[in-house]
Amino acid sequence: MRLGILLVLGGCYTGAAANRDVSVAWRGRQRAEINQRWGAPAQQQGPVSVWSYQTTQIELPDVQAALHPVAAVAHVDGPGVSGAAVVQGTALDVAWHPGEILRVHHSVAALGDTTIVDVQGEALHWGPPNDANLHWGAIFGAHVGMGTASGASSPLPSGQVYVGGMLTPTVGLVGSYSFVAASGDAGAAIDQAAGVGVMYWPMTRVALRGGPALLLASDPGVTNFRLRPGASVGASYAAIKIGTLALDVYGDVSGGPGVVFGSLGVGVNLN
């Protein structure tokens, strides 16, 4: 439960706050750079360049029904008879709302002749300059490689996944899971680590991760499983980066009392 709450809180840096920072990141840049990053503008009016796009929202048909009590009163007034009769019942109200297809127009404008003075609108859709160290929204990573562990000399296929969200433009919170396999003279060993950690980007292509973890280790021959408290750290470098998607190389190490294991490999990272 606590891990789930932390990961939800980790996704708070996005939307308006991130959009504002992306706009600020473009100030002072050359118009040619933003044209290369975002493509040719849809409109050009003097020093103002405008980019636009459309999104489609579908609202499904909706039926609402409700029961509520009703009462009818009848007055009787005749020779020898006078009074009122009350009849109670239940009425059914049905409301029908047809579905709709909504097309929403979004735009952003960059102001400046050769140097950008300001950016206004939904800049987050197109993103910041390629070299800006700015990350937002959800974090997801998956890596595969070769692992090694104490007591096992030959690496075997291993992997790691992590998921979370950004707290600031350069700091995020993630939950991670690592699976490391290696073999020795007595057979294979399988070690695992699960934990929560902070992810930090000192520069836009380099990410560092670290935090406490719960370790499940075994001896060669996959025997003597044991739980240990410990920590898990890792680092990755985005060799290829397209927007928020990166193909990276990584290394991670997990350790605790009497247990050390880790892996090296490649993978993908979103953010």
Secondary structure as GFF3:
##gff-version 3
##sequence-region A 1 271
A	DSSP	alpha_helix	2	10	.	.	.	ID=ss1
A	DSSP	alpha_helix	15	26	.	.	.	ID=ss2
A	DSSP	alpha_helix	31	38	.	.	.	ID=ss3
A	DSSP	beta_strand	43	45	.	.	.	ID=ss4
A	DSSP	beta_strand	48	59	.	.	.	ID=ss5
A	DSSP	beta_strand	62	78	.	.	.	ID=ss6
A	DSSP	beta_strand	81	97	.	.	.	ID=ss7
A	DSSP	beta_strand	100	111	.	.	.	ID=ss8
A	DSSP	beta_strand	118	121	.	.	.	ID=ss9
A	DSSP	three_ten_helix	123	125	.	.	.	ID=ss10
A	DSSP	beta_strand	138	149	.	.	.	ID=ss11
A	DSSP	beta_strand	152	166	.	.	.	ID=ss12
A	DSSP	beta_strand	171	184	.	.	.	ID=ss13
A	DSSP	beta_strand	187	203	.	.	.	ID=ss14
A	DSSP	beta_strand	206	219	.	.	.	ID=ss15
A	DSSP	beta_strand	223	242	.	.	.	ID=ss16
A	DSSP	beta_strand	245	256	.	.	.	ID=ss17
A	DSSP	beta_strand	259	270	.	.	.	ID=ss18
###
